[in-house]
Each structure stands twice: as structure tokens, then as C-alpha cells.
Amino acid sequence: MAIPFEHKKFSYELTHDEIGELPEIYTFMKEYFGEKPYFSCTRETLSNRSVEHYHMHFIPGALQGKFLRKMLEGQGFPIHEDLPL
């Protein structure tokens, strides 16, 4: 997980300097995971958090269609068609 040093609730609150550091974060994570598959995501909803804050996840493994569908449905997005596996 990556979070800014200063408290931010949303990505639009990031300063130009903080946004400029994003390539360094992605380079670090790419080196950290090496050849292993991983995916990243950013969550900016206000529900289900003990403290509202902006953060990015870097999660090992491959995100497959059935997991993406379950994640989106869990966030309240209606899915009306099958996603490829």
C-alpha cells in the first residue's frame, strides 16, 4: 500500500510534487515484484473506512474476471453481463 505523507482524502488533493513522485512509486513496485504478476488499484470511496484517506494498493497475483466482477458488485456496481475469465 502507498499513501501520501500528508493526509489526503482524494487524488485530486495531491500536489504537483506528490503526483510527480508516482513514477518513482511504480518503478519501486515493479522492481519489488520483479517478474511476479501484481496489480494496483486506487480506492477513493468514503464508505467502510475507519479513517477517510487516499491510498493505492499493490497486490500480488493476477486480477481475473471473476474476482473483478465480485469486487465491483461488492462496491455497488450493477453487473448485467458475464466478464471473461
TIPALUM-85857 format. One record per atom (N, C-alpha, C): x, y, z; residue in one letter. Coordinates in steps of 0.05 Angstrom, whole numbers, padded with zeros to 5 digits, always signed. Atoms other than C-alpha are relative to their C-alpha. Layout:
N
XYZa ...
# end
This chain:
85
+00017-00023+00000m +00000+00000+00000m +00018+00025+00000m -00015-00025+00000a +00024+00070-00015a -00019+00023+00007a +00016-00023-00008i -00002+00133+00018i +00017+00025+00000i -00016-00024-00002p +00020+00206+00016p +00008+00005+00029p -00009-00007-00027f +00059+00233+00076f -00021+00017+00014f +00020-00017-00012e +00006+00286+00087e -00028-00012-00005e +00027+00012+00002h -00067+00266+00098h -00014+00012-00024h +00016-00007+00023k -00108+00267+00034k -00023-00019-00001k +00023+00017+00003k -00178+00241+00023k -00003-00010-00029k +00004+00006+00029f -00178+00242-00054f +00025+00006-00016f -00023-00004+00018s -00128+00240-00111s +00001+00029-00010s -00001-00028+00009y -00148+00310-00133y +00012+00019+00020y -00013-00016-00020e -00119+00336-00068e +00031-00002-00001e -00029+00003+00002l -00049+00312-00087l +00013+00025-00013l -00014-00022+00012t +00001+00367-00101t +00015-00009-00025t -00016+00007+00024h +00041+00371-00166h +00025-00016+00008h -00024+00015-00009d +00102+00347-00127d -00007-00029+00007d +00008+00027-00007e +00064+00287-00099e -00007-00016-00025e +00007+00014+00025i +00037+00269-00168i +00026-00006-00015i -00025+00005+00013g +00108+00276-00195g +00016-00023+00012g -00014+00023-00012e +00131+00222-00146e -00012-00027-00008e +00013+00025+00007l +00082+00170-00174l +00018-00018-00017l -00017+00018+00016p +00131+00144-00227p +00021-00014+00018p -00019+00013-00018e +00181+00130-00171e -00013-00023+00015e +00015+00021-00014i +00129+00090-00133i -00004-00024-00018i +00005+00022+00018y +00111+00049-00194y +00026-00014-00008y -00026+00013+00005t +00185+00037-00210t +00009-00017+00023t -00007+00016-00024f +00198+00014-00139f -00016-00026+00001f +00017+00024-00002m +00138-00034-00141m +00007-00020-00022m -00007+00018+00022k +00158-00062-00209k +00026-00015+00007k -00025+00013-00009e +00228-00076-00181e -00005-00019+00023e +00006+00017-00023y +00199-00104-00117y -00012-00027-00008y +00014+00025+00009f +00153-00154-00152f +00016-00015-00021f -00016+00014+00020g +00203-00169-00208g -00017-00011-00022g +00015+00014+00021e +00174-00220-00256e -00027-00010+00010e +00025+00010-00012k +00117-00238-00208k -00023+00018-00008k +00023-00017+00007p +00048-00214-00230p -00011+00015+00024p +00013-00016-00020y +00015-00159-00190y -00019+00020-00013y +00017-00021+00011f -00039-00107-00199f -00002+00022+00021f +00003-00023-00018s -00052-00039-00170s -00027+00012-00003s +00026-00014+00001c -00115+00000-00154c +00000+00022+00021c +00003-00023-00019t -00135+00064-00120t -00029+00000+00009t +00027+00000-00010r -00195+00068-00075r -00005+00028+00012r +00006-00027-00010e -00228+00135-00062e -00029+00002+00010e +00026-00002-00011t -00296+00118-00034t +00001+00008+00029t +00001-00009-00028l -00317+00145+00033l -00012-00020+00019l +00014+00019-00017s -00355+00085+00058s +00019-00022+00009s -00014+00023-00011n -00328+00028+00101n +00029+00006+00007n -00027-00007-00009r -00266+00065+00125r -00001+00010+00028r -00001-00011-00027s -00246+00079+00196s +00011+00028-00001s -00011-00027+00005v -00206+00140+00171v -00001+00004-00030v +00001-00006+00029e -00221+00172+00104e +00028+00008-00009e -00027-00006+00010h -00156+00172+00065h +00004-00011-00027h -00008+00009+00026y -00127+00165-00004y +00022-00021+00003y -00022+00020+00000h -00085+00103-00016h -00001-00017-00026h -00002+00018+00023m -00061+00057-00071m +00008-00027+00010m -00007+00027-00006h -00058-00018-00067h +00017-00012-00021h -00016+00016+00018f -00005-00061-00098f -00002-00029+00010f +00007+00026-00009i -00028-00133-00094i +00012-00022-00018i -00011+00021+00016p +00009-00195-00116p -00021-00018-00013p +00018+00017+00014g -00023-00241-00166g -00013+00014-00024g +00014-00010+00024a -00066-00232-00228a -00029+00004+00007a +00028-00005-00004l -00134-00200-00225l -00016-00012-00022l +00016+00015+00020q -00182-00247-00261q -00028+00011-00001q +00027-00010+00004g -00251-00231-00288g -00019-00006+00022g +00020+00007-00020k -00290-00268-00235k +00005+00016+00026k -00006-00016-00024f -00253-00231-00179f -00007+00029-00004f +00007-00028+00007l -00262-00164-00214l -00030+00004+00003l +00029-00002-00001r -00336-00178-00221r -00010+00001+00029r +00008+00001-00028k -00343-00196-00147k +00007+00026+00014k -00009-00025-00013m -00303-00134-00126m -00019+00023-00008m +00017-00021+00010l -00346-00088-00170l -00028-00003+00012l +00026+00005-00012e -00411-00120-00146e +00000+00008+00030e -00003-00007-00028g -00387-00112-00074g +00001+00030+00005g -00001-00029-00002q -00377-00038-00087q -00026+00013-00009q +00026-00011+00007g -00448-00030-00111g -00004+00005-00030g +00004-00003+00029f -00437-00031-00187f -00016-00023-00011f +00016+00022+00011p -00491-00070-00223p +00014-00012-00024p -00013+00014+00023i -00461-00122-00270i -00022-00017-00013i +00021+00014+00014h -00510-00147-00322h +00009-00019-00022h -00010+00018+00020e -00464-00187-00367e +00024-00015+00011e -00022+00016-00009d -00412-00241-00358d +00026+00013-00008d -00026-00010+00007l -00340-00218-00355l +00018-00024-00007l -00018+00022+00008p -00286-00261-00389p +00017-00008+00024p -00018+00010-00021l -00245-00305-00342l +00028+00003-00008l 
# end
